[in-house]
Amino acid sequence: MVTGDARYLARSRDLRHVLNGEWITHILVALSTGPLHYNELHTAIQDMTTFDPWTGTVRRIQSRALGRTLRRMETAGLVDRVEERTFPRSVVYSLTPAGADLLVRARPLIDWAEENLDLIERLQKAPDDGDQPQDDEDQPD
């Protein structure tokens, strides 16, 4: 697949939609150690949450957001959900083979980010120009 290939661009867009969500990578990383009950997963994510220099905040995952993200990831085929026949009800989550494979294949991108921390830090410090109108000079003819 060539970088400019339409299929490459389409799969890139698809991947952005699959990974679009604040807690998806947290869930993948937490479940990489093995299956977890819902409460164990919630605690694991809370324990790994740190200061986010992109937003300037420390955000904690709310139970509702975790449930919503897990349902989305289950629909996407990244996690499995097994309801145990116990009282009170207990649910265990684990990575599917596709979820585990995604985590492994993301490693080179994480390595790239590690190797380019100066670029990332520069971007974090740059003013957000996302809402600024572009000058006509920047537009192609």
N, C-alpha and C positions, 0 to 999 in steps of 0.2 A: 504494500500500500504506500503510495507516494503522499508526502505531506499535503500537497495541494489537491489531492484526490477528493472528490465529492463524498465518497464513502468514509474516508478518514475524517472529514469534517462532520459528517452525520454521526459517526460513532463518538466523536469528541463531544458533540452536543448531548448525545444520549448519556454518556458517562457523567457529564456535569449534572444532569437531572437525577441520575441514580445517587450521586454523592451530595446532592443539594440538601443540606440540613446541618444544623449546628452540632448535633450530637451523634451523627452517623459514625464518624471515625472513633469517637469515644466508645461507642457500643462495640464496634469491630475489635478494637484493642482490648477492651475488658473481656470479651468473649473468647479472645485468642488463647486464654489460659485454660479454657474448657467451659462446659455448661454451667450456668448460674441461675439460681432462683431469682425471681424478679427483685426482691429486696436486696439480695447480694449484688445484683447488677447495678441497682440504684446506688448503693453504697460505694461500689468500685468506681463508678463514674464520678461521684462526689469527691472521692479521695484523689482522683487524678486531675481534677479541675484546678487550674492555676490561673494566674493573672494573664489576661489576653492583651498584648500590646497593640493589637489592631483596634480594639474597641476601648481600651483603657479601663476595663472592668474585670471583675471576677464574677462569672455567672455560674449559678448552681442550677442543675437540671431539676425541673419540677416533675412530679410524678405523672401529671397529665401529658407533658411533653415527651417523657420517656415512653409512655404507653402509645402515644400517637406515632412516634418515630419507630418503635418496634413493629407496630402494625404495618407501617409503610415498608419497612425492611423485610418483613415476612412476605408481604405481597410481591416484593421484588425478587424474592428467593435468596436473600442474603442471610436470614436467620430462620431457625426452626423454633416453633413454640410447642411445648408438650405440657398439657394440663395433667397433673398427677391426681389420682383418685384418693385424696386425703381430705381430712377436715381439720382446720379450714383449708379451703382450696389453695393449691400451690401450683405455680407455673414455672417451668424451667425453659430457659432460652439457650440456644447454642448456634454456632456458625454452621451454615450449610457448606458443602464443598465449594460452591461459588463464592461465598463470603470469605472463606479462608483463602481461596485463590486470589481474590481481590486484594486482601491485606498483604499477601506475599508480593503481588505485582506492583503494589504501591511503593514498595521499599526503594526502588531506584529513584522515584520522585522525591521521597523523603531524603535520600542521600544527596540528591541534587540541591535541595533546600539547605542542607547542612553545609555543603561545599560553597554555597552562595549566600551565606548569612549577611555579608556586607550589602548585597543587592537588596535583600529583604528588609534589612534595617533601614536602608535609605528610603525604600518605598513606604515603610511604616511611618517615617518622620515627614514625608512629603505631604503637602496640603492636598486634600481631596478635591480634585478638579472634576469629579463626575457630573456636577450640576452646572458647570460653567459652559457657556456657549463657545464653540470653537470659532476662531477667526477664519475668514475666507481664505487667508494665506495658507492655512493648514489643509484645506480641502483640495483633492486632486482636480485637475482640469477636466 
